[in-house]
């Protein structure tokens, strides 16, 4: 059976990265590792590592992005939690066989050859869950 190894990140939607960093970086003392624009998703992401995981602050850069629609509908706050798994395809098959509603039936490919997929909040008690399989785990 496929296994979860750790929390990779928690994504938090914000309307302004600089304002959000006042709390996360300046008040909590978390180190800002990188701010990255992701044009294909119309977002900017600030990465704040903590232990083996990280907090990702996600800000829309276009009113047309899915994150902008999320922000307009729900406001700022937690967007999703991401777990690393050792075998994403097997995990998706296992979840599907148990009647779990998947947003992604098959893994998508991301940067640095990681694979990822989302589980619908309808099946998770209201939390959007992302699963990652990193190249080192294949």
C-alpha angles and dihedrals in degrees: 000000000000116000139213111233102186148324106283096189148332114226120213121189114223133178094217126025095201093053092045091050090059087071103031099040106020101036102030094034096231114158118243105227100178146341112214132185114219103194095181089061096034093235143114117217129201113203119211112179119210119178109314092335137057143216113233118202107203121198124181116237095191134039087228096063124105089238090055090052090048091050093048092050102039106015126227120329145087113347104177147334119232124209127193114230131189096224115021098181092052091046092052091048091049093049092046091051088055092054096256113156110238125198088200116039089184128034120264120220120240140178118315091018096286117149122221142176138177131231117214115251088230088076099039105055093268101312122120105228125199123195122205130195110191121207091247089062096055 
